[in-house]
Amino acid sequence: MRIEHLEYVAAVTRYGSVRRASEQLHVSQATMSEAINRLERELGVRLLERHRSGARLSAEGQALLGHLTNTLESAERLRRAVGQHLALPRVRVGTVSAGTSTLLVPATRRLGRGELRVTTEVHQLQVEQIRTRLVEGLIDVGLVNQFSDHDTAPQLESIPLVVGRPVAVVPASHPLAERSEVTLDDLRPEPFVRMHTGYLMHRYVERLFDGAPPEHGHDSDGAELGKMMVAQRVGVTVLTDYSVVGDPLETSGLIRAVPLAGEHPTVTLTIQRARSARVTPAMKVLLGALQAQAALVRSRLDERRPALAER
């Protein structure tokens, strides 16, 4: 007796005919019919009554239906248990889409190289959503931009990764791309890609432009989409340098990061986690990978910042 033969009988019962059941399970009608016939011969009972209009359980089949259902459910529980046993440890990550291409993705690439292999489940969220889900235990780690330690909720621990400075992000073909620095007034007449309300960079740009950012523009759900819009020459934007320097769009020459003239507040990309949550071995591996990648990002920025300032 094979489990798939029982599944065929259950499918015929559910869909009302061998033809419809075979279509749903993506097996040939002949294969399904032969398998059910073989099962009936093995059990010594007729499980189905076949008619021109379809098929249904026979009286003997009805009597055995409970046993058939229990067997299939037990088989499914066994499959799930085996899957959970063999599955790689998983860490759930919430990110505000800052440093995703320059930090999170490269860090994730490191996770299959050590003794403990880890998988990630990444959710793009806004800051308050990340903090709420961390406290509720729905995610394990958050990647969050913040202005200072005062931005951290008391239930959360915040680990700084990299401090960023604001840069104008412009298409590589744009006249501003050749400047050594740009002013806010240079950006005002340009179509501007804004982050949605709820992202720290939305508040940051409001602060930079003293509450009066460029009027003409487009809204973006996070920095990654914003950079793509800039690459497609939809407009320009302002992001932290750690979100741009080293991004594939920047290294391939589609976008440029140009320093903003003057002194401006910095933004820190942090790891946040619930203080009450246990640090699992898988989480330790992810945290280590993020911190190692952050060291590379900081080194890259140290090399590029003087060049950015002098260009």
N, C-alpha and C positions, 0 to 999 in steps of 0.2 A: 504494500500500500504506500502510495506517494502523496505527500501533502498537496502537491499541485492538482492531483486528481480530485481531492476533496474541494479544493478551491474552484475547480471547474463546475462541480455540482452546485456549490453555493452561488456561483455566478449565473448559472442557468436559472436557478430559483429566483434570483434577484431581477434578471432581465427578461425572463419569460420565454426564451428560446435559445437553442444552441447557437444559432447564427448571431444574434445580438450579443450573447456572452462572449463568443469568440472574437467579435469585433472589439469589444471593450478590453479584453485581455491580450489582444494582438497576437493570437494564435490562429491557425487555420481551423475551419469548421471540422474538417476530417480528423485532424489531430485531437480536437476536443471530444468528438463523438467516440473515437476509438478508445481514448483514455477512460471515459465514463463507462463504456461497455466493459473494458478490462476490470475496472473497479467493481462493477456489478457482478461479473463472473467470480472475482476473488471473494466478495462478500456473500455470494449466493443469493442475492436479493435484487429485485428490480427497483432502482432508486427513482427513476423518472418515467412519467407517462408522456409519450410523444404524440402530438397531434399536428394536423396541418397548420393550425394557428400558432403553434409553439410547443412548449414543454412545461410540465410542472411536476412537483414531487408526487410520487406514488404514496399509497397508504403506508408501505414499508419505509419509504423515504421519510415520511412525516414522523414515524415512530423513532427514526434514528437521527432526526434533525438536531435534537439537543446535544447528542454525542458528537455529531459532526461540528456543530458550532463551538463546543468546548475544546475540541481538538485543534481547530483553527486558531482559537484565541490563545491556547497554550503555546502553539507554534509561534505566534506573533510575539508573545511575551519572551519566549526564548530568543528570538531574533533580536529584540530590543536589548535584552540583557547582554547578549554577545556583543552587540554594537557598542553599548556603553562601556563594556570591559575593554574593548579594543580601541575605542576612540581616543584620540590625542587629548591631553589636557587643554581646556579652552579658557581664555580670558576675554571677558566682555569689556570693550573699550568704547567710551563716548568721547567724541572729538568735536570741537567747534570749527573744524576744517581750517586750522591754522598750523602750518608746518606739516601738513599731511604728506605732501609729495617729497619734502626735504628731510623729514624726521620720522614720521610714523611708518610710512611704507618701507624705507630702508631698514628701520629697526625690525619690522616684521620679517623682512628677508633673512635676518640673522637667526630667527627662532628655530629653524630646522637644522642648525649646524652644531648644536651642543648635544650633551648626553640626554637632556630632557627636551624633547620636541614639543612645541606648543602651537596651538592654533588660536587665532583671534577672531572675534566677532565684533566688527566695527560699526558703530552707529553715529551718523552725523547729527548733532543736536546743538541746541543753543545752551548758553551757560546755565541758566536756571534749570533746564531740563536735566542736564548732567548732574548738577548738585542734588536735585530731588531723587534721581535714580540711584545715585551713590548711597544716599542716606537710606533709601528703601531696599538696597541690596539688589537692584535690578541690573546694575553694571558694576564692574570691579574697579576700573580705572577711568579717570577722566583726563583729557588734555584740554586745558583751559588757559586763555589769555587773561591776564589781570594787570591792573595798574600797580597794586601794592598788596602787602599781606592783609590789609584791612578788607580786601575783597573776598577773603576765604571764610566760609561758614565755620562756626565753632566745632561742628561735628566732623569736619574734614581736615585732613592733613594735606599740606601743600608743599611740593618739592619743586624748587625752581630748576628749569632745564637750560633755558637760554634767554638772554635779555636782547630785545630787538629795538631797533631805531626805525622811525618811519621813512619810507621811500615812496616816491611817485613811481607807479608802474605804468609804463607806456609802451605802445607797439614799437618794435625796433626800427620801423620806417618813419616814425613820427619825428618832427623837427626837435622836440624836447629831448629825444633820446641822445642827442649829441651834446647836451649841456653838461657841465660839471655839477650843477645843482639847479633846482627849480624853486620858485617861490609859490606860495599859495595863490597869488594873483595870476601866475602863469597858468594855473590849473582851472581857475574860475570860468573862463570862456569855453573850456573843453567839455564835451559830453562826459559825464562822470558816472562811473560804476559804483553804486553805493551798496553797502552791506545792509541786509534787512535789520529792522529794529529787533533788539535782543542780542545781537552780536556786539562784543566790546568794540570792534572796529567801527561800528555805526556811531557809538558814543564818542569814540576817539576823533573821528572826522568832524563830528559836530563841534567838539572842543577846539580842534585845530582851526576851523573856519569861524570860530566865535559864534556858533549857532546859525550861521548863514552859509551853508555849503553851496556848491554850484547848483543852479536851479534845473538845468537840463541834464537828464541822465537816465540811468536804468538801475533797477534793483537786482541784487545777486544774493543767493542763498549760500553765503560763505566764500572764503578766499579762493578756494580751488576753482569754483565756477567763475568768480570774478577775474582770475588770471586768464581763463579761457576766453572770456568776453573781450579782454584787452588784446589778446593774441589775434582775435578776429576783427580787431579795429572797431569794436563797438564804442569804446571810450577809453578813458584813463581811470586810474584809481590810486588810492593810498593804502599801503599795507606795511607790515613790519618786514625788515630786510630778511629775517630768518624764514619768512614764508616764500621769498622770491629767489634769493641767491642759492643757486644749485638746483632750482626747479627745472625739470626737463624743458619747459617752455622757454626758460631763460638761457640754459646752456645750448639749446638748439638755435638761439638767435631770433626767437619770435617776439620776446618781450625784453624790456630793459628796466633795471632798477636805478633810479636817479635820486640822489639824496635831496631832502628838503632843506632849503636854506634856513638858517637860524637854529635856535635851541628849542627842542621839543621834548615832551615827556617820553620816557621809554615804556615798553610793554614787555612783560615777562611771560613766557610760555611755561606753564607748570604742569606737573602731574598732580592730580588730586585723588584721594581715596578716603573712604570712611575710616575714622579712627577705630571704630568698634569692629571692623572687618578683619578676619584672619588673613594674614599674608601667606597664600599658598605657594608651593614650590613653583607652579606655573607663573604666578604673578611675579615672583622674584626674578624669574628668567626674563619676563617682559620688561620689568622695571630696569633690569641691568642692560637690556638691549637698547631701551630708550635713552638711558644715561650715556651709554657708549656712543650712540649716534649723535646725541646732543653735543658731546665733546668734539666730534668731527665738524658739526655745524658751527660751533664757536670758533674752531680753528679756521674754518673757511671764511667766516665773517671777519676775523682778525686780519686775514690776508687781503680781503676785498675792501674793507672799509677805508683804508688810506687811499686805495686806487679809486674808489667811488668818490671820495672827497676831492681828489686831484684831477679827475677826468674833466 
